[in-house]
Amino acid sequence: MFIVNSQEVHARLPYSELIEELRAAFCRGCAMPDRHQHDVGQVNGERATLLLMPAWNTDRGELGVKLINVFPGNARLGHPSVVGVYIFMDGTTGAARAVIDGTALTVRRTAAASALASDYLSRPDSARLLMVGSGNLAPHLVRAHAVVRPLDDITVWSRSHANATGLAERLCREGFSARATEDLEAAAGRADIISCATLATEPLIAGHWLRPGTHLDLVGGFTPHMREADDEAIRRSAVYVDTRAGALAEAGDVIVPIQRGILRERDIRGDLTDLCRGERPGRGDSAAITLFKSVGAALEDLAAAALVARAGE
């Protein structure tokens, strides 16, 4: 058994390779029980959550479980809000093969899943990305989206303009053309892709802001009470999800519109399995507004962890 730190995780999971690994994983599938979610209570002034995500594919000899803590109060301490560990095991013997930094694994696979969805759902000529949120996941989403689309104009918005400016400057040092904005409405109205990675409980993106052809990537919300886009955005969009079971159980951006009659379960056009297997079409109209809601899937963790383990052998 070996231990893989965050630096090694990032080095072993280049986005171009990880996106294709996820595409193959969604095609073949795996055993993936519902995510276990536990309320830890108030920590540093915010509700904290413990998530357990198991998955296995014994035909490939792969078994793993991720333990992730979501502690929003960490922002006050200058720490990431999402921290955890992944235990990767031999699916034929049950023996532990690797203990992997779960925070790095999560941001990496989450960003790659959004880029994979964008490969099917955003316009191929998408060049302008609005990044809503400036936390630990945000730069990874920008980098991953840039692998599948020719991004040459990045705008960053955050509740903290200082944090948005800091992220934009960091992206510029990496070679992106990036800037911060305080005008979320204007930035949303000109974007080709809008990627949201926040812990918002009230919608940030208004549907009437979106111009035809926009792709909306909602990543931050992972409970039925979290929203990043309003009902009008859902109503105007062709809605896709990472997994139907996860979205219908945990995604406020899907659950609340269903409860209000804005969206029906059958209106969900497809999930990543459907798209990767070619069982449901992605974008077919350049003027359509597409929406991808991600809540995270244990399959993604297993695929990424297996890739990390193979790279270290």
Secondary structure, DSSP 4 states (H G I P E B T S, - for coil): -EEE-HHHHHHH--HHHHHHHHHHHHHH--B-PPPEEEEEEEETTEEEEEEEEEEEEGGGTEEEEEEEEE-GGGGGGTS-SEEEEEEEEETTT--EEEEEEHHHHHHHHHHHHHHHHHHHHS-TT--EEEEE--STTHHHHHHHHHHHS---EEEEE-SSHHHHHHHHHHHHHTT--EEE-S-HHHHHHH-SEEEE----SS--B-GGGPPTT-EEEE-S--STT--SB-HHHHHHSEEEES-HHHHHHH-HHHHHHHHTTS--GGG--EEHHHHHTTSS-----TT--EEEE----HHHHHHHHHHHHHHT-
